[in-house]
Amino acid sequence: MNAVGPFKGRTGQMADWYARAVEADVNIRMLDDVLFRRRIHDDNIGIRERSSRDGYLTVVRAALARRAARQEGS
């Protein structure tokens, strides 16, 4: 989707994409059906790379910067 762009980075990529989709006013709906199951185990990237959780902070900072830029442009 051109309005949102691709997933970026590793940690926090889904949160970042979702924030950009909300900002772009993409119509988002919750489905009743399970489309994907995630298996959690000791070798998951999110478990192996716990120190990279700072990526979520980067996502929040980027979202706040986009919001501030939009407010300045108004």
Residue pairs with C-beta under 8 A, 6 or more apart in sequence:
1 21
1 26
3 24
3 26
4 17
4 20
4 21
4 24
4 26
5 17
5 20
6 17
7 13
7 14
7 16
7 17
8 16
8 17
9 16
9 55
9 58
10 45
10 49
10 52
10 55
11 45
11 46
11 49
11 52
11 53
11 54
11 55
11 56
12 55
12 56
12 58
12 59
13 55
15 56
15 59
16 59
16 62
16 63
19 59
19 62
19 63
20 66
21 28
22 28
23 63
23 66
23 67
23 70
40 47
41 47
42 48
46 53
